[in-house]
């Protein structure tokens, strides 16, 4: 009987030790960023599989693939994050300055798992809507440009050619639901809006009818995105895409709910593993005003 009791006591002690000793997963943390945070946590070296162009840790998945459409090469980065605070932006300098720096430099400075160029905002451009990391800088919408915003749930919203009051009303409706605008962009146009491919694009600053390099941000579902970059005529073996062609390409990916055209041409930049990976045979690189980037939120013990 004493032998049985002794064994039971030992087993109970072992169970207690198993409960008390933390595992490597339990001791890690997936953090929530503050709007004022300037950079993401350090990326995990063992999270990279460069042969397959992927990065993965418990908070983020990045998978990059390539393809060809209308005699043009394209690159797609699939991104899924654990929380909305991992979808971030940074500027090359103060909003009121015209400073520009390389996309690689901004991606390095923020520890971006993946980064793409933004909309090349300008404080002197007297039109559109601009917000960055919860701060609204400008609402001078005049019914010309489509606007894209990212809210505090990480959801994309595309407002078609809004006037100033339309943006005020949109922001009020969002706030009535307990939500807020984190980032807002003016370039466009919207390529897919609420699941519907758009058409009939007008030439503005987007060279709508010219075959060119293109970049867009698209959303598949909650915290799940595609960044799609197409090459241009400066890239060997590619002719470039018009906006109509680019919208067709973007809409061909299953599950795209919203997609927004960002600055293109030589501004088209996708940074992965601290290097520009899109248009690899084109040496021309334009310095940027801003990037949209995805940060890891995984902080091991």
Backbone as CSV, one residue per row, in Angstrom:
resi,resn,N_x,N_y,N_z,CA_x,CA_y,CA_z,C_x,C_y,C_z
1,UNK,0.830,-1.203,0.000,0.000,0.000,0.000,0.870,1.260,0.000
2,UNK,1.933,1.224,0.880,2.833,2.368,0.939,3.523,2.581,-0.406
3,UNK,3.845,1.469,-1.099,4.491,1.546,-2.408,3.585,2.247,-3.434
4,UNK,2.309,1.927,-3.383,1.341,2.538,-4.304,1.201,4.034,-4.024
5,UNK,1.159,4.382,-2.724,1.024,5.798,-2.335,2.242,6.593,-2.791
6,UNK,3.458,5.976,-2.649,4.690,6.642,-3.043,4.688,6.917,-4.552
7,UNK,4.265,5.917,-5.338,4.206,6.099,-6.791,3.222,7.205,-7.169
8,UNK,2.066,7.209,-6.498,1.058,8.237,-6.775,1.592,9.633,-6.461
9,UNK,2.348,9.725,-5.363,2.907,11.017,-4.968,3.924,11.510,-5.990
10,UNK,4.759,10.583,-6.506,5.750,10.944,-7.511,5.079,11.420,-8.792
11,UNK,4.032,10.683,-9.226,3.306,11.082,-10.424,2.670,12.462,-10.274
12,UNK,2.119,12.722,-9.084,1.506,14.029,-8.823,2.553,15.133,-8.888
13,UNK,3.734,14.873,-8.357,4.815,15.862,-8.377,5.255,16.161,-9.810
14,UNK,5.352,15.099,-10.625,5.743,15.289,-12.016,4.718,16.122,-12.785
15,UNK,3.448,15.858,-12.516,2.388,16.646,-13.159,2.482,18.107,-12.783
16,UNK,2.773,18.375,-11.516,2.902,19.764,-11.051,4.073,20.461,-11.737
17,UNK,5.183,19.715,-11.891,6.349,20.299,-12.549,6.065,20.625,-14.006
18,UNK,5.314,19.748,-14.676,4.966,19.995,-16.078,4.116,21.241,-16.237
19,UNK,3.238,21.469,-15.260,2.394,22.671,-15.292,3.215,23.915,-15.042
20,UNK,4.187,23.828,-14.118,4.944,25.005,-13.715,6.023,25.393,-14.721
21,UNK,6.600,24.415,-15.437,7.679,24.714,-16.377,7.081,25.230,-17.686
22,UNK,7.360,26.488,-18.110,6.776,27.036,-19.333,7.419,26.434,-20.574
23,UNK,6.616,26.250,-21.622,7.158,25.834,-22.908,7.629,27.068,-23.655
24,UNK,8.384,26.870,-24.754,8.881,28.004,-25.528,7.738,28.798,-26.140
25,UNK,6.626,28.124,-26.497,5.473,28.821,-27.061,4.783,29.649,-25.991
26,UNK,4.623,29.042,-24.793,3.927,29.751,-23.721,4.693,30.973,-23.262
27,UNK,6.041,30.925,-23.353,6.844,32.040,-22.863,6.960,33.153,-23.897
28,UNK,6.521,32.914,-25.117,6.542,33.938,-26.152,5.282,34.790,-26.063
29,UNK,5.329,35.935,-26.726,4.192,36.858,-26.669,3.934,37.434,-28.053
30,UNK,2.679,37.521,-28.425,2.280,38.256,-29.620,1.738,39.596,-29.157
31,UNK,2.454,40.655,-29.504,2.172,41.974,-28.941,1.185,42.751,-29.804
32,UNK,0.631,43.795,-29.195,-0.178,44.788,-29.900,0.643,46.072,-29.938
33,UNK,0.818,46.642,-31.126,1.591,47.868,-31.252,0.763,49.091,-30.880
34,UNK,1.456,50.110,-30.429,0.871,51.425,-30.232,1.013,52.211,-31.534
35,UNK,0.119,53.155,-31.756,0.192,53.968,-32.964,1.499,54.749,-33.050
36,UNK,2.096,55.058,-31.917,3.318,55.863,-31.899,4.584,55.041,-32.086
37,UNK,4.477,53.731,-32.070,5.662,52.887,-32.250,6.242,53.112,-33.639
38,UNK,7.541,53.290,-33.695,8.213,53.633,-34.948,8.720,52.419,-35.721
39,UNK,8.818,51.263,-35.066,9.356,50.100,-35.748,8.791,48.819,-35.158
40,UNK,8.869,47.760,-35.932,8.409,46.466,-35.475,9.492,45.736,-34.698
41,UNK,9.106,44.630,-34.079,10.084,43.810,-33.361,11.010,43.144,-34.371
42,UNK,12.147,42.698,-33.891,13.110,42.036,-34.759,12.512,40.759,-35.343
43,UNK,12.815,40.511,-36.606,12.328,39.309,-37.270,13.172,38.111,-36.852
44,UNK,12.571,36.935,-36.905,13.248,35.700,-36.518,14.057,35.158,-37.706
45,UNK,15.345,34.974,-37.488,16.202,34.476,-38.563,15.700,33.150,-39.113
46,UNK,15.252,32.272,-38.214,14.781,30.962,-38.666,13.371,31.011,-39.252
47,UNK,12.792,32.201,-39.323,11.479,32.339,-39.940,11.534,32.422,-41.455
48,UNK,12.741,32.651,-42.000,12.896,32.811,-43.442,13.122,31.477,-44.141
49,UNK,12.484,31.324,-45.280,12.803,30.287,-46.249,13.004,31.030,-47.570
50,UNK,14.231,31.441,-47.818,14.497,32.313,-48.958,14.391,31.580,-50.287
51,UNK,14.592,30.269,-50.269,14.443,29.502,-51.507,13.005,29.572,-52.007
52,UNK,12.055,29.560,-51.063,10.636,29.625,-51.422,10.029,31.002,-51.186
53,UNK,10.867,31.984,-50.863,10.438,33.374,-50.671,9.306,33.477,-49.648
54,UNK,9.553,32.945,-48.454,8.554,33.017,-47.396,9.200,33.487,-46.103
55,UNK,8.376,34.097,-45.277,8.739,34.371,-43.881,7.539,33.992,-43.033
56,UNK,7.804,33.320,-41.916,6.699,32.915,-41.051,7.166,32.845,-39.608
57,UNK,6.346,33.417,-38.729,6.479,33.200,-37.289,5.058,33.143,-36.727
58,UNK,4.879,32.940,-35.427,3.511,32.772,-34.913,2.570,33.950,-35.140
59,UNK,3.100,35.108,-35.579,2.244,36.287,-35.747,2.022,36.702,-37.195
60,UNK,2.796,36.159,-38.140,2.709,36.645,-39.516,3.158,35.572,-40.495
61,UNK,2.525,35.574,-41.653,2.929,34.724,-42.770,3.103,35.619,-43.994
62,UNK,4.244,35.511,-44.660,4.488,36.199,-45.925,4.922,35.151,-46.935
63,UNK,4.210,35.070,-48.058,4.558,34.130,-49.122,4.550,34.872,-50.452
64,UNK,5.668,34.850,-51.152,5.802,35.583,-52.411,5.853,34.606,-53.580
65,UNK,5.026,34.867,-54.574,5.010,34.060,-55.793,5.082,34.990,-56.999
66,UNK,5.341,34.410,-58.154,5.426,35.189,-59.391,4.553,34.548,-60.471
67,UNK,4.266,35.325,-61.499,3.477,34.811,-62.614,3.631,35.714,-63.819
68,UNK,2.853,35.422,-64.842,2.920,36.199,-66.069,1.507,36.422,-66.604
69,UNK,1.249,37.657,-67.047,-0.074,38.036,-67.529,0.104,39.089,-68.615
70,UNK,-0.551,38.902,-69.743,-0.487,39.870,-70.848,0.962,40.254,-71.168
71,UNK,1.816,39.239,-71.343,3.220,39.428,-71.692,3.978,40.279,-70.672
72,UNK,3.554,40.184,-69.425,4.176,40.966,-68.353,4.352,40.095,-67.117
73,UNK,5.534,40.191,-66.501,5.786,39.468,-65.254,5.159,40.219,-64.087
74,UNK,4.653,39.468,-63.130,4.123,40.095,-61.918,4.590,39.320,-60.685
75,UNK,4.490,39.974,-59.543,4.864,39.388,-58.258,3.736,39.621,-57.267
76,UNK,3.410,38.593,-56.501,2.330,38.670,-55.515,2.864,38.252,-54.149
77,UNK,2.637,39.085,-53.160,2.969,38.734,-51.780,1.671,38.525,-51.012
78,UNK,1.477,37.313,-50.519,0.352,37.005,-49.637,0.801,37.273,-48.206
79,UNK,-0.015,38.016,-47.462,0.330,38.358,-46.073,-0.865,38.094,-45.176
80,UNK,-0.609,37.412,-44.081,-1.632,37.225,-43.044,-1.000,37.563,-41.708
81,UNK,-1.677,38.410,-40.928,-1.149,38.849,-39.637,-2.099,38.463,-38.508
82,UNK,-1.559,38.502,-37.292,-2.341,38.090,-36.120,-3.241,39.197,-35.614
83,UNK,-2.822,40.462,-35.758,-3.672,41.561,-35.301,-3.467,42.786,-36.180
84,UNK,-4.439,43.691,-36.132,-4.473,44.831,-37.053,-3.340,45.816,-36.829
85,UNK,-2.746,45.839,-35.629,-1.673,46.805,-35.368,-0.407,46.483,-36.143
86,UNK,-0.362,45.295,-36.764,0.803,44.915,-37.566,0.765,45.515,-38.965
87,UNK,-0.359,46.098,-39.354,-0.495,46.770,-40.650,-0.187,48.238,-40.424
88,UNK,0.957,48.704,-40.925,1.479,49.985,-40.490,1.984,50.818,-41.669
89,UNK,2.343,52.046,-41.389,2.954,52.899,-42.401,4.018,53.765,-41.746
90,UNK,4.916,54.263,-42.577,5.886,55.246,-42.097,6.194,56.205,-43.226
91,UNK,6.606,57.411,-42.856,6.930,58.445,-43.825,8.435,58.664,-43.851
92,UNK,8.924,59.206,-44.960,10.357,59.447,-45.106,10.834,60.611,-44.245
93,UNK,9.921,61.449,-43.813,10.261,62.605,-42.984,8.987,63.215,-42.437
94,UNK,9.053,64.435,-41.981,7.853,65.111,-41.520,6.888,65.327,-42.684
95,UNK,5.611,65.376,-42.363,4.590,65.528,-43.407,4.814,66.785,-44.245
96,UNK,5.268,67.849,-43.612,5.385,69.134,-44.301,6.635,69.231,-45.171
97,UNK,7.534,68.239,-45.079,8.746,68.288,-45.888,8.565,67.468,-47.166
98,UNK,9.467,67.661,-48.093,9.463,66.886,-49.330,10.591,65.862,-49.349
99,UNK,11.024,65.444,-48.171,12.093,64.455,-48.083,11.662,63.139,-48.722
100,UNK,12.596,62.488,-49.385,12.372,61.134,-49.898,13.605,60.292,-49.573
101,UNK,13.393,59.026,-49.290,14.498,58.098,-49.094,14.117,56.768,-49.741
102,UNK,15.056,55.871,-49.822,14.815,54.597,-50.468,13.852,53.723,-49.688
103,UNK,13.065,52.949,-50.420,12.138,52.030,-49.772,12.848,50.999,-48.925
104,UNK,14.018,50.541,-49.371,14.788,49.562,-48.592,15.172,50.167,-47.240
105,UNK,15.622,51.421,-47.244,16.036,52.070,-46.002,14.868,52.166,-45.021
106,UNK,13.679,52.517,-45.508,12.517,52.608,-44.621,12.111,51.236,-44.104
107,UNK,12.189,50.224,-44.963,11.838,48.871,-44.536,12.800,48.370,-43.479
108,UNK,14.098,48.650,-43.655,15.093,48.253,-42.655,14.845,48.964,-41.326
109,UNK,14.575,50.252,-41.399,14.407,51.047,-40.181,13.199,50.611,-39.364
110,UNK,12.202,50.020,-40.027,10.979,49.618,-39.333,10.914,48.121,-39.047
111,UNK,11.955,47.363,-39.419,11.948,45.899,-39.272,10.759,45.270,-40.007
112,UNK,10.484,45.767,-41.190,9.331,45.278,-41.946,9.544,43.847,-42.414
113,UNK,8.535,42.998,-42.204,8.569,41.661,-42.791,8.311,41.756,-44.286
114,UNK,7.464,42.713,-44.667,7.222,43.045,-46.075,6.822,44.510,-46.134
115,UNK,7.291,45.214,-47.151,6.924,46.622,-47.329,6.658,46.898,-48.797
116,UNK,5.709,47.804,-49.049,5.455,48.291,-50.404,5.356,49.813,-50.366
117,UNK,5.536,50.427,-51.523,5.409,51.888,-51.595,3.966,52.317,-51.333
118,UNK,3.819,53.565,-50.912,2.493,54.113,-50.647,1.992,54.960,-51.808
119,UNK,1.494,56.160,-51.499,0.840,56.983,-52.528,1.614,58.240,-52.909
120,UNK,2.862,58.377,-52.425,3.666,59.559,-52.720,2.893,60.846,-52.380
121,UNK,2.413,60.890,-51.128,1.667,62.059,-50.675,2.536,63.310,-50.738
122,UNK,1.916,64.449,-50.792,2.637,65.709,-50.737,1.796,66.719,-49.981
123,UNK,2.427,67.405,-49.055,1.698,68.434,-48.304,1.298,69.589,-49.204
124,UNK,1.983,69.718,-50.338,1.688,70.821,-51.257,0.682,70.431,-52.331
125,UNK,0.292,69.154,-52.347,-0.717,68.713,-53.304,-2.095,69.013,-52.726
126,UNK,-2.761,69.973,-53.301,-3.949,70.553,-52.684,-5.219,69.755,-53.002
127,UNK,-5.166,68.428,-52.849,-6.319,67.597,-53.137,-6.167,66.282,-52.380
128,UNK,-7.305,65.651,-52.098,-7.268,64.300,-51.556,-7.329,64.202,-50.047
129,UNK,-7.104,62.975,-49.567,-7.192,62.674,-48.138,-5.910,61.966,-47.715
130,UNK,-5.330,62.413,-46.606,-4.108,61.801,-46.081,-4.239,61.594,-44.583
131,UNK,-4.011,60.363,-44.142,-3.918,60.044,-42.711,-2.809,59.024,-42.539
132,UNK,-2.060,59.151,-41.457,-0.986,58.213,-41.181,-0.964,57.890,-39.689
133,UNK,-1.058,56.628,-39.393,-0.967,56.098,-38.040,-1.864,56.850,-37.056
134,UNK,-3.127,57.012,-37.471,-4.138,57.594,-36.610,-4.244,59.101,-36.646
135,UNK,-3.348,59.758,-37.371,-3.385,61.221,-37.453,-3.853,61.649,-38.838
136,UNK,-4.898,62.461,-38.883,-5.399,62.987,-40.146,-4.641,64.267,-40.485
137,UNK,-4.020,64.272,-41.660,-3.252,65.437,-42.092,-4.024,66.327,-43.052
138,UNK,-4.876,65.710,-43.867,-5.505,66.512,-44.914,-6.823,65.883,-45.337
139,UNK,-7.859,66.702,-45.491,-9.086,66.314,-46.177,-9.448,67.439,-47.131
140,UNK,-8.948,67.295,-48.357,-9.238,68.272,-49.402,-9.787,67.547,-50.629
141,UNK,-10.653,66.587,-50.337,-11.246,65.805,-51.424,-12.174,66.686,-52.258
142,UNK,-12.104,66.503,-53.570,-12.915,67.340,-54.468,-13.660,66.519,-55.514
143,UNK,-13.865,65.232,-55.249,-14.602,64.400,-56.175,-13.781,63.884,-57.336
144,UNK,-12.458,64.004,-57.258,-11.591,63.607,-58.371,-10.976,62.228,-58.170
145,UNK,-10.405,61.988,-56.996,-9.644,60.767,-56.746,-10.379,59.815,-55.812
146,UNK,-10.262,58.519,-56.072,-10.731,57.518,-55.111,-9.793,57.514,-53.909
147,UNK,-10.359,57.304,-52.737,-9.590,57.284,-51.488,-9.668,55.891,-50.877
148,UNK,-8.554,55.436,-50.319,-8.533,54.172,-49.585,-8.130,54.432,-48.145
149,UNK,-8.862,53.853,-47.213,-8.475,53.940,-45.814,-8.356,52.534,-45.230
150,UNK,-7.480,52.424,-44.235,-7.342,51.215,-43.426,-7.808,51.568,-42.027
151,UNK,-8.761,50.799,-41.489,-9.286,51.132,-40.165,-8.560,50.352,-39.071
152,UNK,-8.999,50.548,-37.832,-8.305,49.945,-36.692,-8.549,48.448,-36.575
153,UNK,-9.372,47.879,-37.432,-9.547,46.430,-37.503,-8.728,45.831,-38.657
154,UNK,-7.982,46.692,-39.349,-7.179,46.234,-40.474,-7.960,46.077,-41.753
155,UNK,-9.166,46.632,-41.809,-10.010,46.491,-42.990,-9.807,47.652,-43.961
156,UNK,-9.776,47.316,-45.250,-9.692,48.324,-46.295,-11.083,48.836,-46.650
157,UNK,-11.180,50.139,-46.877,-12.409,50.756,-47.389,-12.008,51.643,-48.556
158,UNK,-12.722,51.554,-49.662,-12.461,52.411,-50.820,-13.667,53.313,-51.031
159,UNK,-13.423,54.609,-50.972,-14.481,55.599,-51.161,-14.281,56.198,-52.551
160,UNK,-15.247,55.989,-53.420,-15.104,56.383,-54.818,-15.315,57.879,-54.984
161,UNK,-14.274,58.547,-55.467,-14.315,59.975,-55.812,-15.067,60.820,-54.785
162,UNK,-14.663,60.796,-53.519,-15.409,61.533,-52.505,-15.161,63.046,-52.557
163,UNK,-16.155,63.778,-52.143,-16.001,65.181,-51.802,-15.569,65.261,-50.331
164,UNK,-15.192,66.449,-49.893,-14.752,66.633,-48.511,-15.803,66.148,-47.521
165,UNK,-17.075,66.503,-47.752,-18.139,66.112,-46.833,-18.335,64.602,-46.819
166,UNK,-18.109,63.949,-47.953,-18.225,62.487,-48.004,-17.237,61.841,-47.037
167,UNK,-16.029,62.372,-46.965,-15.028,61.815,-46.056,-15.392,62.109,-44.608
168,UNK,-15.942,63.282,-44.360,-16.394,63.613,-43.000,-17.501,62.648,-42.574
169,UNK,-18.434,62.390,-43.480,-19.545,61.483,-43.180,-19.048,60.048,-42.990
170,UNK,-18.096,59.631,-43.827,-17.554,58.278,-43.705,-16.869,58.096,-42.348
171,UNK,-16.064,59.072,-41.975,-15.354,58.999,-40.703,-16.340,58.964,-39.534
172,UNK,-17.402,59.754,-39.597,-18.407,59.775,-38.537,-19.129,58.437,-38.435
173,UNK,-19.456,57.845,-39.579,-20.134,56.541,-39.576,-19.240,55.456,-38.997
174,UNK,-17.959,55.530,-39.296,-17.010,54.557,-38.761,-16.894,54.716,-37.245
175,UNK,-16.806,55.955,-36.797,-16.687,56.225,-35.358,-17.949,55.824,-34.613
176,UNK,-19.107,55.915,-35.267,-20.369,55.492,-34.643,-20.378,53.990,-34.381
177,UNK,-19.568,53.255,-35.132,-19.439,51.813,-34.933,-18.299,51.481,-33.969
178,UNK,-17.711,52.522,-33.358,-16.608,52.311,-32.427,-15.292,52.046,-33.119
179,UNK,-15.157,52.448,-34.375,-13.953,52.196,-35.152,-13.306,53.522,-35.543
180,UNK,-12.112,53.452,-36.111,-11.409,54.680,-36.475,-10.521,54.448,-37.686
181,UNK,-10.181,55.539,-38.377,-9.256,55.495,-39.508,-7.839,55.514,-38.964
182,UNK,-7.003,54.581,-39.440,-5.597,54.570,-39.065,-4.750,55.186,-40.166
183,UNK,-4.959,54.742,-41.409,-4.202,55.274,-42.542,-5.148,55.592,-43.692
184,UNK,-4.862,56.684,-44.406,-5.680,57.074,-45.540,-4.812,57.494,-46.710
185,UNK,-5.180,57.075,-47.932,-4.344,57.275,-49.116,-5.155,57.862,-50.267
186,UNK,-4.486,58.713,-51.045,-5.083,59.270,-52.254,-4.144,59.016,-53.414
187,UNK,-4.492,58.073,-54.236,-3.825,57.832,-55.513,-4.849,57.171,-56.417
188,UNK,-4.993,55.856,-56.268,-6.059,55.148,-56.940,-5.802,54.879,-58.407
189,UNK,-6.836,54.407,-59.030,-8.205,54.257,-58.528,-8.410,52.950,-57.781
190,UNK,-9.621,52.782,-57.241,-10.014,51.485,-56.731,-10.121,50.509,-57.891
191,UNK,-9.483,49.352,-57.753,-9.497,48.341,-58.815,-10.599,47.319,-58.602
192,UNK,-10.815,46.956,-57.344,-11.920,46.089,-56.936,-12.557,46.739,-55.727
193,UNK,-13.857,46.915,-55.750,-14.556,47.579,-54.650,-15.718,46.703,-54.216
194,UNK,-15.676,46.267,-52.975,-16.712,45.379,-52.434,-16.956,44.173,-53.342
195,UNK,-15.860,43.596,-53.828,-15.935,42.390,-54.647,-16.194,42.614,-56.123
196,UNK,-16.410,43.870,-56.540,-16.718,44.174,-57.939,-15.516,44.805,-58.635
197,UNK,-15.072,44.197,-59.740,-13.985,44.788,-60.528,-14.458,46.092,-61.151
198,UNK,-13.623,47.109,-61.042,-13.948,48.411,-61.599,-13.453,48.518,-63.041
199,UNK,-13.967,49.487,-63.757,-13.591,49.674,-65.155,-13.782,51.140,-65.527
200,UNK,-13.420,51.502,-66.759,-13.621,52.874,-67.225,-12.721,53.873,-66.535
201,UNK,-11.452,53.520,-66.351,-10.528,54.388,-65.622,-10.148,55.617,-66.434
202,UNK,-10.022,56.740,-65.738,-9.723,58.027,-66.375,-8.268,58.372,-66.139
203,UNK,-7.604,58.917,-67.150,-6.220,59.352,-67.003,-6.127,60.538,-66.057
204,UNK,-5.364,60.370,-64.986,-5.057,61.489,-64.091,-3.553,61.453,-63.851
205,UNK,-3.144,61.049,-62.641,-1.720,60.888,-62.369,-1.306,59.428,-62.469
206,UNK,-2.198,58.584,-62.995,-1.969,57.147,-62.942,-1.672,56.512,-64.295
207,UNK,-1.484,57.311,-65.333,-1.176,56.802,-66.674,-2.098,55.648,-67.028
208,UNK,-3.394,55.880,-66.909,-4.384,54.805,-67.025,-4.274,54.005,-68.311
209,UNK,-4.030,54.669,-69.420,-4.021,53.990,-70.720,-2.628,53.576,-71.180
210,UNK,-1.614,53.851,-70.367,-0.253,53.522,-70.764,0.208,52.241,-70.083
211,UNK,0.890,51.380,-70.815,1.453,50.170,-70.220,2.583,50.585,-69.284
212,UNK,2.491,50.222,-68.018,3.438,50.712,-67.023,3.591,49.714,-65.887
213,UNK,4.568,49.985,-65.023,4.673,49.252,-63.765,3.502,49.643,-62.870
214,UNK,2.987,48.684,-62.116,1.840,48.940,-61.237,2.072,48.307,-59.870
215,UNK,1.386,48.848,-58.873,1.409,48.299,-57.516,0.038,48.470,-56.898
216,UNK,-0.426,47.449,-56.190,-1.685,47.616,-55.468,-1.661,46.853,-54.154
217,UNK,-2.517,47.284,-53.248,-2.805,46.567,-52.012,-4.224,46.037,-52.120
218,UNK,-4.400,44.758,-51.821,-5.718,44.131,-51.882,-5.989,43.406,-50.577
219,UNK,-7.271,43.250,-50.254,-7.663,42.498,-49.060,-8.476,41.290,-49.475
220,UNK,-8.155,40.154,-48.846,-8.893,38.915,-49.078,-9.947,38.690,-48.010
221,UNK,-9.572,38.919,-46.777,-10.465,38.701,-45.642,-9.868,39.370,-44.426
222,UNK,-10.416,39.112,-43.234,-9.884,39.735,-42.025,-8.392,39.467,-41.852
223,UNK,-7.596,40.534,-41.849,-6.156,40.475,-41.598,-5.415,39.634,-42.637
224,UNK,-5.934,39.586,-43.852,-5.362,38.773,-44.920,-5.310,39.619,-46.199
225,UNK,-4.111,39.749,-46.780,-3.897,40.725,-47.846,-3.065,40.147,-48.993
226,UNK,-3.146,40.831,-50.134,-2.250,40.604,-51.248,-1.608,41.931,-51.625
227,UNK,-0.311,41.918,-51.883,0.387,43.046,-52.477,0.817,42.583,-53.864
228,UNK,0.364,43.269,-54.899,0.570,42.807,-56.268,1.341,43.872,-57.047
229,UNK,2.450,43.454,-57.633,3.301,44.354,-58.400,3.494,43.786,-59.799
230,UNK,3.303,44.619,-60.816,3.557,44.186,-62.189,4.719,44.972,-62.763
231,UNK,5.468,44.330,-63.652,6.599,44.995,-64.282,6.124,45.943,-65.377
232,UNK,7.068,46.751,-65.896,6.753,47.715,-66.937,7.621,47.516,-68.155
233,UNK,7.488,48.379,-69.151,8.258,48.234,-70.399,9.758,48.407,-70.202
234,UNK,10.182,48.987,-69.069,11.614,49.130,-68.797,12.224,47.807,-68.349
235,UNK,11.370,46.840,-67.997,11.833,45.544,-67.522,11.975,44.583,-68.695
236,UNK,13.134,43.970,-68.872,13.328,43.039,-69.992,12.283,41.925,-69.985
237,UNK,11.634,41.735,-71.126,10.665,40.651,-71.246,9.255,40.994,-70.834
238,UNK,9.000,42.239,-70.424,7.659,42.654,-70.013,7.219,43.889,-70.783
239,UNK,5.930,43.947,-71.083,5.392,45.103,-71.810,4.759,46.131,-70.880
240,UNK,4.382,45.717,-69.649,3.656,46.592,-68.742,2.159,46.449,-68.928
241,UNK,1.394,46.986,-67.978,-0.056,46.842,-67.990,-0.746,48.199,-67.909
242,UNK,-1.838,48.351,-68.651,-2.721,49.493,-68.439,-3.505,49.252,-67.151
243,UNK,-4.217,50.256,-66.691,-5.024,50.063,-65.483,-6.126,49.037,-65.698
244,UNK,-6.726,49.019,-66.875,-7.757,48.012,-67.171,-7.165,46.604,-67.063
245,UNK,-5.979,46.415,-67.631,-5.329,45.106,-67.566,-4.930,44.754,-66.136
246,UNK,-4.430,45.746,-65.422,-4.020,45.504,-64.033,-5.224,45.128,-63.174
247,UNK,-6.343,45.814,-63.376,-7.563,45.480,-62.627,-8.016,44.058,-62.944
248,UNK,-7.872,43.659,-64.201,-8.246,42.292,-64.583,-7.350,41.274,-63.882
249,UNK,-6.051,41.558,-63.841,-5.124,40.671,-63.140,-5.475,40.577,-61.660
250,UNK,-5.658,41.713,-61.016,-5.936,41.738,-59.575,-7.234,40.999,-59.257
251,UNK,-8.260,41.231,-60.058,-9.561,40.596,-59.819,-9.528,39.090,-60.069
252,UNK,-8.497,38.617,-60.767,-8.413,37.179,-61.058,-8.005,36.356,-59.839
253,UNK,-7.495,37.013,-58.796,-7.116,36.284,-57.589,-8.362,36.035,-56.743
254,UNK,-8.559,34.792,-56.403,-9.769,34.396,-55.693,-9.866,35.073,-54.331
255,UNK,-11.041,35.601,-54.046,-11.304,36.137,-52.714,-11.014,37.606,-52.522
256,UNK,-10.540,38.321,-53.562,-10.242,39.747,-53.406,-11.538,40.519,-53.188
257,UNK,-11.620,41.219,-52.067,-12.806,42.016,-51.758,-12.613,43.482,-52.122
258,UNK,-11.416,44.007,-51.833,-11.085,45.383,-52.188,-9.635,45.424,-52.657
259,UNK,-9.364,46.264,-53.643,-7.996,46.435,-54.138,-7.833,47.866,-54.607
260,UNK,-6.699,48.460,-54.261,-6.474,49.881,-54.517,-5.127,50.076,-55.186
261,UNK,-5.122,50.801,-56.291,-3.905,51.097,-57.035,-3.077,52.153,-56.306
262,UNK,-1.809,51.841,-56.092,-0.884,52.770,-55.450,0.076,53.346,-56.486
263,UNK,1.008,54.166,-56.046,1.950,54.800,-56.964,2.703,53.729,-57.755
264,UNK,2.882,53.970,-59.046,3.518,52.981,-59.909,4.783,53.513,-60.545
265,UNK,5.068,53.047,-61.762,6.305,53.434,-62.429,7.505,52.997,-61.602
266,UNK,8.526,53.812,-61.577,9.742,53.461,-60.831,9.561,53.555,-59.326
267,UNK,8.422,54.083,-58.869,8.121,54.084,-57.430,7.653,52.717,-56.958
268,UNK,7.245,51.875,-57.891,6.728,50.560,-57.529,7.821,49.758,-56.822
269,UNK,7.608,49.501,-55.533,8.653,48.903,-54.701,8.057,47.864,-53.763
270,UNK,8.655,46.688,-53.751,8.299,45.651,-52.783,9.591,45.174,-52.122
271,UNK,9.654,45.293,-50.801,10.871,44.956,-50.056,10.611,43.742,-49.179
272,UNK,11.471,42.744,-49.334,11.415,41.512,-48.545,12.842,41.122,-48.192
273,UNK,13.051,40.733,-46.936,14.399,40.365,-46.467,15.405,41.471,-46.786
274,UNK,14.988,42.718,-46.544,15.846,43.892,-46.687,16.359,44.088,-48.113
275,UNK,15.562,43.704,-49.096,15.966,43.906,-50.472,14.728,44.156,-51.334
276,UNK,14.890,44.944,-52.382,13.811,45.176,-53.331,13.722,43.944,-54.233
277,UNK,12.567,43.280,-54.216,12.453,42.002,-54.912,11.641,42.091,-56.200
278,UNK,10.821,43.125,-56.354,10.054,43.232,-57.598,10.909,43.865,-58.694
279,UNK,10.558,43.594,-59.946,11.305,44.119,-61.101,12.818,43.947,-60.912
280,UNK,13.278,42.710,-60.706,14.683,42.493,-60.344,15.685,42.877,-61.421
281,UNK,15.259,42.949,-62.681,16.186,43.272,-63.771,16.140,44.730,-64.189
282,UNK,15.420,45.538,-63.412,15.326,46.966,-63.696,16.121,47.729,-62.634
283,UNK,17.239,48.336,-62.987,18.077,49.010,-61.978,17.499,50.341,-61.493
284,UNK,16.482,50.866,-62.177,15.960,52.182,-61.816,15.112,52.095,-60.553
285,UNK,15.467,52.877,-59.552,14.732,52.906,-58.287,14.474,54.355,-57.900
286,UNK,13.243,54.657,-57.569,12.877,56.026,-57.198,12.748,56.114,-55.682
287,UNK,13.339,57.128,-55.049,13.137,57.305,-53.600,11.673,57.591,-53.301
288,UNK,11.246,57.204,-52.102,9.825,57.225,-51.758,9.529,58.223,-50.646
289,UNK,8.270,58.627,-50.610,7.788,59.463,-49.507,7.284,58.616,-48.344
290,UNK,6.784,57.403,-48.655,6.190,56.596,-47.591,6.116,55.137,-48.018
291,UNK,5.938,54.267,-47.030,5.691,52.852,-47.302,4.526,52.364,-46.443
292,UNK,3.879,51.321,-46.939,2.957,50.506,-46.142,3.742,49.249,-45.794
293,UNK,3.753,48.875,-44.511,4.531,47.695,-44.162,3.801,46.821,-43.155
294,UNK,4.209,45.553,-43.142,3.649,44.558,-42.240,4.747,44.137,-41.269
295,UNK,4.469,44.266,-39.981,5.443,43.962,-38.948,5.131,42.664,-38.250
296,UNK,6.161,41.957,-37.829,5.962,40.817,-36.945,5.547,41.329,-35.576
297,UNK,4.728,40.544,-34.877,4.353,40.891,-33.501,4.795,39.801,-32.523
298,UNK,5.669,38.943,-32.998,6.115,37.793,-32.188,7.361,38.180,-31.404
299,UNK,7.248,38.116,-30.099,8.340,38.488,-29.217,8.672,37.312,-28.305
300,UNK,9.674,36.518,-28.681,10.036,35.379,-27.838,10.544,35.837,-26.479
301,UNK,10.511,34.929,-25.536,10.997,35.236,-24.188,12.485,35.556,-24.241
